Amino acid sequence: MSSAGLVRFLALALGILWYAGSRAADIAVVGLFPSKAVIQIDGGAVQTLAVGQKTADGIALVAVERDAATFEIQGKRVRISMGQGRTAAGSSSASSVVLSADSRGHFVTDGQINGLPIRFMVDTGASLVSIPASEANRLALNYRSGQMAMMNTANGPAPACRIRLDTVRVGDVSINGVDAVVMEGSAMPFALLGMGFLNRMQMKREGSMMTLTKQY
């Protein structure tokens, strides 16, 4: 091989290595056991890692808790909750979260409202983030000062109070100034993550995984 050809070959090889090391990988935690985690990368085959073990992508399992696992990804430690995920990207600054569907096909995940924990279910049929009154009281939301409205639900019209939330967070994705409604008398076991939040996301679904990437 000529010296010029060798230079071109090395440049190509280095380009391939750079791409492999910097591309984004969507990592979701789909199961947790003592000292083991079941994960899915880029929507591929489900694999089980023991603490201290690495994937072929170089992702190492560091620790397992009751509802989350800690990984070492590109030299950084990342905690991922059960049913959630994240995009590990060496060169991308976009905030993303990867959600995993449950056995019924629902995307249920832990999140935060105004910095306090809450359980969400993704609902593209809901125009706003919908919060049961019991959860709103727990979060100390002053919703009774909000605008009264009637919302159409599966059980017919129901009274609600329209408010604006300071922040809504799921995984690494945080949105400020999110419109929401608090549902009086709702028996929902969790809040609905509606289009008031999802409209500001790029949503990508592949099988049992959904990736939400913040647009603005």
N, C-alpha and C positions, 0 to 999 in steps of 0.2 A: 504494500500500500504506500502511495506517495505521501510526502509530508502534508500536502494540502488535503488529501483525502483523510489522513489521520486526524487533522484538525477538525474537519467537518464531522467525522464520526464522534469525536469527543464532545463537540458542541451539541450534537443530537442526543448523546447519552446523558449529558448533564441536563439538558432540557427535559428529558423524560424523568430523571430523578427529581428535578425541581417540581414538576407537575404532580408526581406521586406524593411528594412530601407536603404540598401546599393545598391540595384539593380538599373540599369540604367532605366530611363524613357524618351522616346522620346516624346517631347512636340512640337506641331506645332500650330501656330496661323493662322487660316483660315478665320477669319472675325473680323472686328472691328466696334463697335458702341459707341455712347456716354456713357461712364462709364461701358461698357460691352465688353467682348472679347469672340469670338467663338474659341474654341481650340479642339485639338485632341491629345490624349495621347496613345502612343504605337499602333497607327493605329486603335484604338477603336472607339466607337461612338462619334460623334461630340457633344460637350456640351458647354453651354453658362454660363459664369461667370460674376457676377457683381463685381464692385470694393469692396474689403473687404471680398468677398466670397472665400471659400476654396473648393477644390475637395476632393474626398475620399482619394486621395493620399497625402493630406496635402499641395497641391500647391495653394497658395493664389494670387489672382489678386490684385495688389497694385495700378496701375494707367494705364490709357489708353490715348495714343496720337493719332494723325491723322494717322500715319502709323506704330505704334508699341505699344506693351503693356509691362508693367513691372510686374514681378511676384516675389514672395518670395518663393524660393525653397531651402529646407534644411538650412534655416537660412540666405541664401544669396539672394540679389536682382539681378534679371536677366532681361535684356531688350531683347525682341524678336520682330523682325520686321515682318510685315504682309507677309505671304507666306513663312516665314522661321520658323526654330525651332531650338532646341538644345537638346542634351542628358544630362540630369541631373543625374549624377552618384556620389554616395558617395565614391566609391572606385576605379573607373576607371580614368586613366589619359589620355586616348585617346581623341583627339579633334574630335568632331562630329558636324554635322549640319543636321537638318531635313528640307527638302524642301517639299512644298505642291503643287500639280499640279493645274493649272488653269482650267477653264471650257473647254479648248481645249485639255487638257491633257499635256500641256507644263509645264516644271519646270522653271519658271522665278523668279529671285531673285535679291535682292540688294547685291552688294559686293564692293570690293575695288581693285584698281590697284595702286601699289606704294603709298598706303595710301589715295588715292582719290576715291570718290564714283563713281560707275558705275552699270548699270543694265545688268545682265547676263541671257542668256537662256542656260540651259544644253543641249549639243548636242554631243551625243556619236559618231555621224558620222563625226565630225570635228576632224582632227588629232591634231590641235593646238588651243589655244585660239585665236579667230579671232575678231579683233576690227575694226569698221568702222573708216575711216580716220577722220571724223568729231569729233568722240569721242577721237581719239588719239591726235588731236590738242587741244581739251579741257583739256586733261590730260598732255599736254606739253611733249609728248613723241617724242624724236628725231628719228623718224622712217625712215626718208629719208636717214639716214646714214647706214641703215640696208641693208641686202642682198636682191636684187630684185629677185622675183620669180613669176611664173604664177600659180594661184590656180584654180582648177576646182570647179565651183559653179553651182547652179541650172540654172543659165542663161548663162552658158558656161565659158570658161577660162577668168580670170580677173587678172590684175596686183596687186601685193602685195609686201610688204616689211617685211622681216623676222627679228624679233628683240628678245631680251630676257628681260623679265620683272623682276624687283627686287623682288616684292612680289605680289601675288594674294591672296585675302582673301574673304571667304564667311562664314558669321557667326563667329564661333570660330576657323575655320580652316584656317590656313595661310601657304602658300607654297612659298619658295624662289626659284629664278632662274627658271622661267617658260618661255618656248619657246612660241612665239606668232607671229601672222602675222597681219599687218595693211592692210586693204582692201581699195584700192583707188576706189573712186566712188561708194562705197557700200551704198545702201539705207536701210540697216538693222537698225531697231530702237534700237538695243541693241547689246552687244558683245556676242559671242558664247563661252561658257565654254566647250572647247574641251578636247580631251584625253591628251594633254600636262599637264593638271591639274588633270583630272579624273583618269589617270593611277596611280596616287599616292594615290588614295582613294580606300577604300573598299566600294562598292556601294550595297545597299540593298533596294529593292523596295517592298512595301506592299501596294497594292491598289493605292491610290492617294498620298502616302507619299514615299519619297526617303531619305534614310539616307546615308550621306557621312562621312566616318570615315578615318581620316588620317592614312596612313600606315607607312610612313617614311618622 
